[in-house]
Amino acid sequence: MAKKPRTDLPSTGTPGAVAEKKDAHGNVIQKRYYGSDGRALKNIDYGHDHTGVGAPHAHNWDWTKTPQRQPPRPLNPGE
């Protein structure tokens, strides 16, 4: 069986970059922000809600915890 292509954004990337994941229609469904060390700092997810936090919403990343991607939270002003 052929391996399914990975569609998730990588957890590490170019330091200071922002990567975008798009749906089949070209709409941005996720942005991932990378820190100066190239590790993910934050996701902003669009188009779906997690138990009332809203859409869009954010997930912070904490590399001292497992899993690193933390639970969803509402966006802060200016995000």
C-alpha positions in Angstrom: 0.0 0.0 0.0 1.3 3.5 -0.9 2.2 5.7 2.0 -0.1 8.7 2.5 1.6 12.0 1.9 2.2 14.1 5.1 -0.1 17.1 5.1 0.8 18.5 8.6 3.2 21.5 8.8 6.6 20.5 10.2 7.3 21.1 13.9 10.6 22.7 12.9 11.4 25.1 10.1 13.3 28.2 9.1 14.0 30.4 12.1 11.6 33.3 12.3 9.4 32.0 9.5 5.6 31.6 9.2 4.3 28.5 7.3 0.8 28.1 6.0 -1.3 25.0 5.5 -4.1 25.4 2.9 -7.1 23.4 2.0 -7.9 22.0 -1.5 -9.5 25.4 -2.4 -6.4 27.4 -1.4 -7.9 28.8 1.9 -5.4 29.1 4.8 -6.5 26.6 7.5 -3.4 26.9 9.7 -0.4 29.2 10.2 2.6 28.0 12.2 5.1 30.5 13.6 8.7 29.4 14.2 11.1 30.9 16.8 14.7 31.9 16.4 15.7 28.3 17.0 13.5 27.0 14.2 11.1 25.3 16.6 7.3 25.9 16.4 6.1 28.6 18.8 2.4 28.9 17.9 -0.3 27.7 15.6 -3.3 29.7 14.6 -6.0 27.4 13.3 -8.9 28.6 11.1 -12.3 27.1 10.2 -12.9 24.9 13.2 -13.6 25.2 16.9 -12.4 23.2 19.9 -15.0 23.0 22.6 -16.0 26.6 22.6 -12.6 28.4 22.3 -13.7 29.8 18.9 -12.4 30.0 15.4 -9.8 31.1 14.7 -7.9 29.9 17.8 -4.3 29.4 18.8 -2.2 26.6 20.2 1.1 27.5 21.9 4.0 25.1 21.7 6.0 24.2 24.9 9.0 22.1 24.1 9.5 21.2 27.8 6.2 19.2 27.7 4.7 16.2 26.0 2.9 16.8 23.7 4.6 20.0 22.8 1.6 21.4 21.1 -0.6 22.7 23.9 -4.4 22.8 24.1 -6.4 25.4 22.1 -7.0 28.9 23.5 -8.8 31.9 22.2 -6.8 34.5 20.3 -5.3 37.4 22.2 -5.8 40.9 20.9 -3.4 41.5 17.9 -2.9 37.8 17.1 
